[in-house]
Amino acid sequence: MSAFTAYVPVGENRYRERFGLDFEQFAVGQKFQHRPGLTLSQQDSRDECLDTLNQQMLHFDEQFAAHGEWKRCLMDSTLTTKVVMGMTWKTFAKQTQLLGFDEIALPKPTFGGDTLYAASEILAVGSESEQPHVGRVKVRTHGINQRGEVVATLTYELLVARAGYDAFTRLDY
């Protein structure tokens, strides 16, 4: 047994970082805060618009945006969604598949300069009969800005590896 809870022994005096919880470690009602946060810039939004061919001027034209509801450029919503989802990776690193989203909601705007944090709650856990090495986990993740406002809500289901099934054990560098 390793004295390091965040590491798995792989040999004499050799350890590999351990990321993600096993399926059996999840229980309905658990809440996880994902850190660190990430401060987004207006340039991040412009780059996302370029990458996704999003030509909505509200994301990159300050003069156009000044005449809208928020009076300034909004962060591209796909970037907000991807960042919030990405922040969960350490907790859900043992997922083998994202099954799909039940909800993607963006109740408040995100702007360049906002710092996003994420928090997740486990809504349901269950066995996956067709794949005995995984189980289903239903999650709701909130993206929260530096003012404590929920700017994104994502509800989705994952397949998560059970204890003893570790795709990384085959990689021994």
C-alpha positions in Angstrom: 0.0 0.0 0.0 1.4 3.4 -1.0 1.7 6.1 1.6 0.7 8.5 -1.2 -3.0 8.6 -1.8 -2.7 10.5 -5.1 -0.1 8.0 -6.5 -0.1 4.3 -7.4 3.1 2.3 -7.0 4.3 0.9 -10.3 7.7 -0.4 -9.1 10.4 -0.1 -6.5 10.5 3.6 -5.6 8.4 4.4 -8.7 4.9 6.0 -8.6 2.3 7.1 -11.2 -0.2 9.9 -10.5 -3.7 8.7 -9.9 -6.5 10.7 -11.4 -10.2 10.0 -11.2 -12.4 8.1 -8.9 -13.5 4.5 -9.5 -17.2 3.9 -10.2 -17.6 2.4 -6.8 -16.5 5.6 -5.1 -19.4 7.6 -6.4 -22.6 8.0 -4.5 -25.8 10.0 -5.0 -25.6 13.4 -3.4 -21.8 13.7 -3.4 -20.6 17.2 -4.3 -17.2 18.0 -5.8 -15.5 21.4 -6.2 -13.2 21.4 -9.2 -10.1 23.6 -9.0 -8.2 25.5 -10.1 -10.4 28.1 -11.8 -9.7 29.7 -15.1 -9.8 33.4 -16.1 -11.0 33.8 -19.6 -9.9 36.6 -21.9 -11.7 38.3 -24.7 -9.0 36.8 -27.0 -9.9 33.3 -25.8 -13.4 34.1 -27.1 -12.1 35.4 -30.4 -10.0 32.3 -30.9 -13.0 30.1 -30.1 -15.1 32.0 -32.7 -12.4 31.6 -35.3 -12.0 27.8 -34.5 -15.7 27.2 -34.7 -16.4 29.7 -37.6 -18.8 31.5 -35.3 -19.4 34.9 -36.9 -21.8 36.4 -34.3 -20.5 39.9 -33.9 -21.6 39.9 -30.3 -18.5 37.9 -29.4 -15.8 40.1 -31.0 -17.2 43.5 -32.0 -17.3 45.9 -29.1 -19.1 48.6 -31.0 -21.8 46.2 -32.1 -22.0 44.7 -28.6 -22.3 48.1 -27.0 -25.8 48.4 -28.5 -27.0 45.1 -27.0 -28.4 44.0 -23.7 -25.1 43.6 -21.9 -23.3 46.6 -23.5 -20.1 44.5 -24.1 -18.9 41.4 -25.9 -20.0 38.1 -24.5 -17.8 35.0 -24.2 -18.6 32.4 -26.9 -20.9 29.9 -25.2 -19.1 26.8 -26.6 -15.9 28.0 -24.9 -17.8 28.5 -21.6 -19.3 25.0 -21.9 -15.9 23.4 -22.8 -14.0 25.1 -20.0 -16.6 24.1 -17.3 -16.7 20.5 -18.6 -12.9 20.4 -18.8 -12.5 21.5 -15.2 -14.1 18.2 -14.0 -11.4 16.0 -15.5 -9.5 15.1 -12.3 -12.6 13.8 -10.6 -14.0 12.0 -13.7 -10.7 11.0 -15.3 -11.6 7.3 -15.2 -14.6 7.9 -17.5 -14.6 5.6 -20.5 -17.4 7.3 -22.4 -19.6 10.5 -22.3 -23.0 9.1 -23.0 -24.7 12.5 -23.7 -26.2 15.6 -22.2 -29.6 16.0 -20.7 -29.2 19.7 -20.2 -26.9 22.5 -21.3 -28.1 25.9 -19.9 -26.3 29.2 -19.8 -28.4 31.3 -17.4 -26.0 34.2 -17.0 -23.5 35.7 -19.5 -19.8 35.2 -19.3 -17.4 38.1 -20.2 -13.7 38.4 -20.9 -12.0 38.8 -17.6 -14.4 36.5 -15.7 -12.9 33.6 -13.8 -14.8 30.4 -13.9 -14.9 27.6 -11.3 -16.9 24.3 -11.5 -18.8 22.2 -9.0 -20.5 18.9 -9.6 -23.2 16.8 -7.9 -23.7 13.1 -8.4 -27.4 12.6 -9.3 -27.5 8.8 -10.0 -25.2 5.8 -10.1 -26.0 2.5 -11.7 -24.5 -0.6 -13.3 -23.9 -1.0 -17.0 -24.9 -4.6 -17.8 -23.4 -4.7 -21.3 -20.0 -3.6 -20.1 -19.1 -5.2 -16.8 -15.9 -3.1 -16.3 -17.9 0.2 -16.1 -20.9 1.8 -14.4 -23.1 4.7 -15.2 -22.8 8.0 -13.3 -25.2 10.9 -13.9 -23.7 14.3 -13.0 -24.9 17.9 -12.9 -22.0 20.4 -13.2 -22.4 24.1 -12.5 -20.0 26.7 -13.9 -19.7 29.6 -11.4 -18.0 32.9 -11.9 -16.0 35.0 -9.5 -19.2 36.7 -8.3 -20.7 33.4 -7.3 -23.2 33.5 -10.2 -24.1 30.2 -12.0 -23.2 30.8 -15.7 -23.6 27.3 -16.9 -25.4 24.1 -15.9 -24.5 20.8 -17.6 -26.4 17.6 -16.8 -24.9 14.5 -18.4 -24.2 10.7 -18.0 -20.8 9.0 -18.0 -19.5 5.5 -18.1 -16.8 5.3 -15.4 -14.3 2.4 -14.9 -14.8 0.1 -12.0 -12.0 -0.5 -9.5 -9.3 -2.7 -10.9 -9.9 -1.7 -14.5 -7.2 0.9 -15.3 -6.4 1.6 -19.0 -3.2 3.4 -17.8 -1.6 0.3 -16.3 -0.5 -0.8 -19.8 1.5 2.4 -20.1 4.9 2.0 -18.3 7.4 4.6 -19.4 
